[in-house]
Amino acid sequence: MYESYWSMTARPFSNATEPVAFFRSKACNSALLRLNYAVSNLSGPCLVVGQSGTGKSSLVRYFASEHTDLRPFVHLVFPALQCDELLRMVQAELTDGAPTAASGIDAVLRDIRSDLRRHTSLGRRALLFFDDAHLLSDDALQFVIQPLLSLAESDANLQLAMILSGQPSLAARLRRFGQISERIAVTTPLNGFSAEETADYVVSCLKQAGASETIFSKAALQRLFEVTSGNPRRINRLCDMALLVGFAERLQEIVPAQIDSIACELLPAAA
C-alpha cells in the first residue's frame, strides 16, 4: 500500500524472513558459530534460547540454508502435539509426506530409524528442528526427544542433527531430564539487536526493498531501539506501521514522534 510513496518495490519489514535477507547481528554470528561447531563435530543436539521475537526460527532456517548437506531439513512447528502425532509428523517429513502404517510409538520409531538409515546411505544427514520447544510436554521430551537422541547415538548406520529452540525457560526444564541435558552440545542465547545493529538492520531492510533514502531519522532509529529493546519482531511491526502512517500523513521522514505514537499502540500487544 505504501511502497510506491516511499519509492520501494516491496514491503521492507516482515517477520517471515527469507534466509537470503537474514540480518547477521553479533549475537546471530556467535550462535551460528556454535551451531556449526556442534553439528560439524557430531557433538549432539543444540539449544537456542531467547525471548519471543528475537529471531530464533529465522536463525535456524538461515543455518539450514547454508548447510545443504543437512537434508532433509525437518522443521517441527507444532510441538504441543501428542507424542505419537509428533513422531508421525517427523516420519512423514523424512519420507516426503508418506505416512507410516505403523501403530504405536515403538513401531513409528523403528520406521524413523529405517528412514534415517536410508538417508545416511545416500550421503545425507537429516536435521530435526523443534521450534517453540518450550511447549513440548514432559511426555514428548521423554518419549520423542530422548528416543530420537538415543537413536542417533546408538546406531552407527544413521546420522542425525537436532536443534531445539524456545523461551529461556526451556533450558531450565531440560535440566530435569538428565538424559537430554547431558547430551546438549551447545546452548546459545539469542538476544535483541544493539542500538547500532537496530539502525543497520532498518537501513538494510529499506535498501533490499528498493528504497534510496533512509526514511527514518537518526533520532527515530535511536528511539526505535529504546522502545523495542532491539527485538527484531517488534522492530518489524513498528517500522511497518510507521511507514504506513507516514504514507497516510504524507510525511517526508519518520521522526521520534511517530515512533512514540505507534509504540503506545503496538508494543503492549507485542510484548
MOTAZI-V807157 format. One record per backbone hydrogen bond with DSSP energy under -0.5 kcal/mol. CO is the residue of the C=O (numbers start at 1). NH is the residue of the N-H. Records with the same first field share a line. If there is no record, write none. Layout:
# MOTAZI-V807157
CO->NH + NH
This chain:
# MOTAZI-V807157
2->6
3->8
4->7
12->14
15->17
18->21
19->22
22->24
23->25
25->29
26->30
27->31
28->32
29->33
30->34
31->35
32->36
33->37
34->38
35->39
36->40
37->41
38->43
39->42
45->185 + 186
46->164
47->49 + 188
48->166
49->190
51->54
53->233
55->59
56->60
57->61
58->62
59->63
60->64
61->65
62->66
63->67
64->67
66->68
67->70
69->71 + 125
72->74 + 127
73->75
74->76 + 129
75->77
76->131
78->81
82->86
83->87
84->88
85->89
86->90
87->91
88->92
89->93
90->94
91->95
92->95 + 97 + 98
93->96
95->98
97->99
104->108
105->109
106->110
107->111
108->112
109->113
110->114
111->115
112->116
113->117
114->118
115->119
116->120
117->121
118->122
119->122 + 124
120->123
126->161
127->74 + 129
128->130 + 163
129->76 + 131
130->133 + 165
132->135
133->136
137->141
138->142
139->143
140->144 + 145
141->146
144->148
145->149
146->150
147->151
148->152
149->153
150->154
151->155
154->156
155->158
159->126
161->128
162->46
163->130
164->48
165->133
166->50
167->170
168->171 + 172
169->173
170->174
171->175
173->176
174->177 + 181
176->178
177->180 + 181
178->182
180->183 + 184
181->184
186->47
188->49
189->191
194->198
195->199
196->200
197->201
198->202
199->203
200->204
201->205
202->206
203->207
204->208
205->209
206->211
207->210
209->9 + 10
214->216
215->254
217->221
218->222
219->223
220->224
221->225
222->226
223->227
224->228
225->229 + 230
228->231
230->193 + 232
231->235
232->236
233->237
234->238
235->239
236->240
237->241
238->242
239->243
240->244
241->245
242->246
243->247
244->248
245->249
246->251
247->250
253->255
254->217
255->258 + 259
256->260
257->261
258->262
259->263
260->264
261->265
262->266
263->267
266->269 + 270
267->271
